[in-house]
């Protein structure tokens, strides 16, 4: 019970802080301020993950697709803020949306398969 209260209060504090920052600076500026550090971290993650055989499992593929999607999202955000409406923006936004959908669909299917396997294992032990 105590853990749930701490988690709830912590979540409300974080949401309040985010709301305050967005009110104070505006969502557009906050978006750019978050995209700038997110891009190199995402590139770092992708470079590190390229060393692992990510393509061998559906989970690995979905994780890489999600990372590439985040990279494209940050790039699209920064390009739009720097250049305005740039050539290929519609394609990039579509690719981001499709990439996020496919990555999360794969992850949901992998998670469901793992949950079903766990249930079967529990039933087998009984």
C-alpha positions as CSV (number, residue, x, y, z in Angstrom):
1,X,0.0,0.0,0.0
2,X,2.8,2.4,1.0
3,X,4.6,1.7,-2.3
4,X,1.5,2.5,-4.3
5,X,1.1,5.8,-2.5
6,X,4.7,6.8,-3.1
7,X,4.4,5.8,-6.8
8,X,1.2,7.8,-7.2
9,X,2.6,10.9,-5.5
10,X,5.8,10.6,-7.4
11,X,3.9,10.3,-10.7
12,X,1.8,13.4,-9.8
13,X,4.9,15.4,-8.9
14,X,6.6,14.5,-12.2
15,X,3.4,15.3,-14.2
16,X,3.1,18.6,-12.3
17,X,6.7,19.5,-13.1
18,X,6.2,18.7,-16.7
19,X,3.1,20.8,-16.9
20,X,4.8,23.7,-15.2
21,X,7.8,23.5,-17.6
22,X,5.5,23.3,-20.6
23,X,3.5,26.3,-19.3
24,X,6.7,28.3,-18.5
25,X,8.6,27.7,-21.7
26,X,6.0,26.4,-24.2
27,X,5.7,22.9,-25.7
28,X,7.6,23.8,-28.8
29,X,10.7,24.9,-26.9
30,X,10.5,21.9,-24.5
31,X,10.2,19.5,-27.5
32,X,13.4,20.9,-29.0
33,X,15.2,20.9,-25.7
34,X,14.4,17.2,-25.3
35,X,15.1,16.3,-28.9
36,X,18.7,17.7,-28.7
37,X,19.9,15.3,-26.0
38,X,17.7,12.4,-27.1
39,X,19.3,12.2,-30.6
40,X,22.9,11.5,-29.5
41,X,21.7,9.0,-26.8
42,X,19.6,7.2,-29.4
43,X,22.5,7.1,-31.8
44,X,24.7,5.8,-29.0
45,X,22.1,3.1,-28.2
46,X,21.8,2.0,-31.9
47,X,25.6,1.8,-32.4
48,X,26.0,-0.3,-29.2
49,X,23.0,-2.5,-30.2
50,X,24.4,-3.1,-33.7
51,X,27.1,-5.1,-32.0
52,X,24.5,-7.6,-30.7
53,X,22.6,-10.0,-33.0
54,X,19.4,-8.0,-32.7
55,X,18.0,-9.4,-35.9
56,X,17.8,-13.0,-34.6
57,X,14.7,-12.4,-32.4
58,X,11.5,-10.6,-32.8
59,X,12.1,-8.7,-29.6
60,X,15.5,-7.6,-30.9
61,X,14.1,-6.5,-34.2
62,X,11.3,-4.5,-32.5
63,X,13.8,-2.9,-30.2
64,X,16.0,-1.8,-33.1
65,X,12.9,-0.5,-35.0
66,X,11.8,1.4,-32.0
67,X,15.2,3.0,-31.6
68,X,15.4,4.0,-35.3
69,X,11.9,5.4,-35.0
70,X,12.9,7.6,-32.0
71,X,16.0,8.7,-34.0
72,X,13.7,9.7,-36.9
73,X,11.3,11.5,-34.6
74,X,14.1,13.6,-33.0
75,X,15.6,14.3,-36.5
76,X,12.1,15.3,-37.8
77,X,11.6,17.6,-34.8
78,X,15.0,19.3,-35.2
79,X,14.7,19.7,-39.0
80,X,11.3,21.2,-38.7
81,X,12.4,23.7,-36.0
82,X,15.5,24.6,-38.0
83,X,14.1,24.6,-41.6
84,X,10.3,24.7,-41.3
85,X,8.5,22.5,-43.8
86,X,11.3,20.6,-45.5
87,X,11.2,18.2,-48.5
88,X,10.3,14.7,-47.5
89,X,8.8,15.7,-44.2
90,X,5.4,14.0,-45.0
91,X,7.3,10.7,-45.8
92,X,9.4,11.0,-42.6
93,X,6.3,11.6,-40.4
94,X,4.5,8.6,-42.0
95,X,7.6,6.4,-41.5
96,X,7.8,7.4,-37.9
97,X,4.1,6.6,-37.3
98,X,4.3,3.3,-39.1
99,X,7.6,2.4,-37.4
100,X,6.3,3.0,-34.0
101,X,3.1,1.1,-34.7
102,X,4.9,-2.0,-36.1
103,X,7.5,-2.0,-33.4
104,X,4.9,-1.9,-30.6
105,X,2.7,-4.4,-32.3
106,X,5.7,-6.8,-32.5
107,X,6.5,-6.2,-28.9
108,X,2.9,-6.8,-27.8
109,X,2.8,-10.1,-29.7
110,X,6.2,-11.2,-28.3
111,X,5.0,-10.3,-24.8
112,X,1.7,-12.1,-25.2
113,X,3.5,-15.2,-26.5
114,X,5.8,-15.1,-23.4
115,X,2.9,-14.7,-21.1
116,X,1.1,-17.7,-22.7
117,X,4.3,-19.7,-22.4
118,X,4.5,-18.8,-18.7
119,X,0.9,-19.8,-18.2
120,X,1.4,-23.2,-19.9
121,X,4.5,-23.8,-17.8
122,X,2.5,-23.1,-14.6
123,X,-0.3,-25.4,-15.7
124,X,2.3,-28.1,-16.6
125,X,3.8,-28.0,-13.1
126,X,0.4,-28.5,-11.5
